[in-house]
Amino acid sequence: MQGLSKTVAGARFERLSRLAERLTGQHLDSRKTFLAEVRLKPAMAMLGSETVDDLLERLEQGVSSNLVSYVADALTNGETWFFRERQALQTVIDHALKTEAGHTPRIWCTGAASGQESYSLAILSEEMRGEAGGIEILATDIGHRATRRAEAGIYTHFEIQKGLSAARMLAHFERVGDRNWQACERLRDRLAVRQHNLLDGPVRKEAFDIVLARHVLSDMSDRCRVTALQSLVRGLRPGGWLLTGAGEAIPGGHGLIRDGGLGPGFYRKQA
């Protein structure tokens, strides 16, 4: 099978770039074609495609939503770890627990990948409020494999050690086999996990007090970044908060106010 670095050269790469933007919103970097080759192999195998040219032909003819999710797994950056930018996560939980009496705070984690961010929030919630928790957390990602992994909550020994202390690991995870760890049932029950594409709109309108979109928008094309941002804003309750990743910038307007009250990366939706 030809290497992707050759088959997507020139016009072929442009075709792949357009397809990636249409399906996932991602702006494909030509310098990462070898990585794309490795990641696209499952989709190629699923369709019985011998070359990227053949894969492109099949995808351009129309694809099922299931196949889109496999391509998305290949072309999106799913890098994540436990307690990434931990102060921002602590701020999210601190703020969520201050909501008015009788209201259950709702948090939407977009681009949740394999779920480490969402489980980190669940752990903080439990540590601060006990097993009662009192916070609803929805984790969504465009990828099929990513969301299935988040739902199962199973991580390798390497993944479980990345950002997670030994004390938290033993308190919230159980050994599975020789090399894996699984979030305990109590922790898994705190999360709802759904497959969702931000280009399709919000997962729920005006339902969330806080939306996390950390390192989600920066890899998108300008056009798709605006569409995805609109989906995020529409998912927020009036007065709710959007959290982006450290150092990320988002387009102005869209009913968002950059507000340092909660710290860097937080934007407030106008009430």
N, C-alpha and C positions, 0 to 999 in steps of 0.2 A: 504494500500500500504506500502510495506516495506520501511524503511528509507534508504536513499542513503548511510549513514555511514556504514550500514551492507552489503548492496548488492554489493558495489564496493570493499569490503575488498579483499585483496590478488589478485588473478588472475583477478577478475572482474575489480578492479581498474586499473590494468595494461592495460586491454583492453580499458577502457575509456581514459586512458592517451594517448595511441597510437592514438586513434581516434581524440582526441583533438589536438594533434600535427599535424596530417595529414590534418585536416580541417582548423585549425586556426593558427598553428605554436606555440600555447601556451604550456608551460610546466605546467602541472596540479599539484598543490601542494596537497598531500594527507591530509594535515592538514586542508584543506578547503572543505572537502567533504560535510559537512552539508550545507554550502553556495551553493555548486553545486547542491545539492538536490532541494533547493528552486528555483534556477534559471532554472533548467531543466524541471520543471513542465509544462511550456507552450508547449515545444517540445513533452513531453510525452503525454499531452492531445491531441495535434494535431494528433499524430499517434495512439491514443487509447491504449498506452502502460500502463500496470498496474505496471510494475517493471522496474528497470534500466536494468536488464538482457534482457527483451523484447526490450527495446529501443536500446540497443547495437546490438541485432540481426538485427533489421530493418535497422539501420544505416550502419552496415557492409555489408549489401546486396547492398548498393548503395543508394545515396540520391540525391534529386533535389537540385539545387543551392539555391532555396528559403528556403528549410529546413536547409541547411548548415548555412544560415544566422541566423536562429533562434537559432541553437545550438551555433553559435558564440556569439550571444547576451548573452547566458547563461554562457559561459566559459571565456569570455574576461572581463578585468577590464575596465568598462566604467566610472570610477570616473573622474569627471572634474568639473570646476567651472569657472566663469567669471574672467578674468584678473589673472589667475594662473601664478605665476612667471612673474609678470607684467613688470618688467624691460626688460626681454628678449623679450616680445611682442613689447614693445616700440622700442627696438633696431631693430627688424625686420622691422617695419614700417619706421623708420628713414632711414634705409639702402635702403629699396625698393623705397622710394621716391627720392633717389639720382641717380637712373639709368639714362642712357643717354637719351637725348631728342629724342622723336619719338618712344621710346620703352615703351610699357605698362608692368610694372612689374607684374609677375605672382607668386602667392604663393600657395603652395599645403600643406594643413593640413591633415596629415594622422592620423588614429586612432582618428578621430574627435569626436567620440561618439555622444552626443546629441547636439553638435555645439557651446557650450559656448566659446571655444577658437577662433573659426572662427568669431563669432559675435564680440568678443573683438577686433580682428584685424580690422574688418570692422568699428567699432566705432572709433578706433584710426585713421584710414585712413580718415574718414569723419571729425574728429576734426582737423586734420592737413591740409587737402586739401579741405575742404568744401564738398558739396554734389556731386561735380564732381568726387571726389574720385580718380579715375585714377589707381586703383589697381584691378587686377583680383584675386579672392580667390576661390580655389576649396577645398571643404571639403569632405573627403572620410572616410568610415568606413566599416568594414566587416559585421556589423550587420544590419539587415533589420529594426528593430524597431528604432535603433539608428539613422540611416540616415533619416527615415521618421520624427523623432522628430526634427532633425536638419533642415530639409526642412520646416517644419511647424513653427519652431521658437517659440514654446509655452512652457512655464516653470511655475512650481508651484511657489507659493509665497516664499517658502523656497529656491528654486533654484535661483530665481531672485535676492534674497538678498545676496547670497553667492558670494562675490567678486565685486558686482555691486553697485555703489553709488546711492543714491536716485536721484541725479541730472541726472545721465546717464540713469537710469531706466525711468524717466519721459520724457527724451528727445528722447529715442529710442524705447520705448515699450508702448504697449497699453493694457489696462485691458480687459481680456476676462473672462466673468462670474464672479463668486465671489472670486475665489482663483488663477486664472491663469493670466499670462501676455504673450503677443505675440510681437515678434520683428515687428516693423512697416514695411510696405510693402517696403519702400525705403531701409531699411537695408537688408531685405530678398533678394531683387533684386541684392544685391552686391555679394551674394554667389551662387556658383553652387555646388550642393550636389550630390554625386554619391556613390553607393555601390561598394566596391572594396576590393579585397584580395591582400595584398602585395606579397603573395607567387605566384601570377599569373604574376608578373612583374610590371613595372611602369604603371601608368594610362595613361601617355603620355611620349614619349622619348624626353629627352633634351628640355623640354618645360618650366621649372620653374627656376626662379631666386633664390627662397628660398623654401626649404622643411622643414616643421616642423614634427618631429617624436618624440614628447616628451612623455616619459614613454610608448612607444610602443614596443621597442625591448627588454626591460629588462625582460619581462615575457615569452619570447620565448625560446625554446630549442636552443642549440648552433647551430645546423644545420640550423634550420629555421631562426635564427637571421642573419646568413650570407646571406641566400637567400633574405630575406626582405631588408637587407642593400644594396644588389646589385640592387634591384628594386628602392630604393630611389636614389642611385647614378645615375642610368640610367635616372631617371626623371629630373635630374638637368642639366641645361645648363653648359657648360664649364665655370669655374670661379664662379659658383653658390655656395650657402651656405646651409648646413644642420644644423638644430638645434635639439639637443637632450634635454632631461630633466635634471634638476639640479642633479648632482651626478651620472648620467648615464655614463657608459663606453661602447664603441663599439669596435669591432675587428679592428686591424690595417690594413693598406693597403687600397685596393678598390679605389685607386685614390683620397683619402681624406687626407687633411692636417689639423691637429688640429691647429687652428689659433686664438689667443687671441685678434685679432684686433677688433672683435665685442663683445667679452666677453665669459664667461664660456659656454661650451656646443656647441659652433659653430665650424663647420668643413667646409673647403673650398674645392671644387672640382678642381683638377688641370685643368688648361686651355689647 
